[in-house]
Amino acid sequence: MPQPDLVIFDCDGVLVDSEVIAARVDAELITAAGFPIEAEEVAERFAGLTFHDILLEVEKLSAVPLQASLIDEERKLLDARIAKEIRAIDGAREAVARVDAPRCICSNSTLDRLDMMLTKTGLKPLFGDRIFSSRAIPDAKPKPAPDVFLYGAKMMNADPENTFVLEDSVHGVHAARAAGMRVIGFTGASHSYPGHADRLTEAGAETVIRRLVDFNTVLAALSEWAE
């Protein structure tokens, strides 16, 4: 069976069920700042973006000026909520452990938050130091820019064209496709919404799975032929 050079996992909403927590915190803060929004809408519109970029998008939509101080407030509130509520996505440990190819994480979360989430869920030993944050790459842009994916491939000595990415967000799929990588979409986290799979496919995912137990079979099947 052909072997990928690299398998990249997004973290939030793929390995850990954190996007739903972030959506609730972000909705509370943005609503209090003058733009009423539900957590479900935050998840559907903005999953995969940094909070800074979410604020920029909300300002475009609403013409409501949002204070930069919200970024620090969101970070503190979200870290506290994640520390109490974070859990691994069902089947994450098994799916990652069964990947025979080199593997890593590429995420928009900070390294500190990634370390906390992966440590609390027991997933960190599966990746070691192969954890890359768009926030920690000099001069790089976060997803939907491809920078963190290209950086991960470079650090892992992988050809982007022979790299597979598992992503839950439209922005993440766009980033991986812009990096020249092949993408499997995932809709099994708590923040998933009606039409989620269709949107991931439209963004460029070759297929979409709802259960991580199916990931390794799908990865093996897609690896058999070029895109």
Steps between C-alpha positions, in 0.01 A plus 500: 500500500640846414610685808437872559806707581307658786160503671408833660229532763331822587444510876192702596188319387697202367698357792344696786144628535596862557328689218163485676657649814664777300177578315313547829768726649537704181123542464468624856776759456389623158137526612602698808704731274189594302454243223251230608606160368435140598771242560362289215552785256853560626580132446352492151649828375831523681625157613870470425575874521695674773291724727682802357381407151150427630483853641610644166227304321236609752600864458452465123156348551374737766693827482524463879852593617644231726770568756836325464484428875242231417782283368670472840165457673404220262833323549465496878136392498554234238807354670303473825202337330714259300694396810171392660306366202739367236472140385640299214283427198375142512751272330777760474767297678434188295482685169832679556678191634403296194660744255817333371627806315674794671244720673478846654255769611457835323272742684399862544503456880797622701766250606406552866135420433590202283724366774223538758232335287714212380642437847158500666358261241804272506571549128830686522726191509362398159662809344796594721653821365331469161245768592499819293309820572444776247554743792857374549623529142682828426318718247243226429127553462243278672254283311338551250852587380702184425808604698474265798434199276797581278716553807393165645580323173840667484585404857390142433686480166175421320375576151180704537349317203539169687366637829152440640324738739202430729303824547164601645474861379448660161786739576728208582406314182574813296840528670593138435389516138697822451802308629446240228395230744217246491224544758258277685221693671371417847158580647496296821561774759230670708508822297396329175192644329252407223674524164848481658610208282381671183691816585823306561459321168434827319816643661709217355483196729514178296265327740352561844475269801287529811683242714874481565471122501462530122804720445767235446292303251422815301863612512614163367244508220589853388870416514448239226453757227620846408247782530 
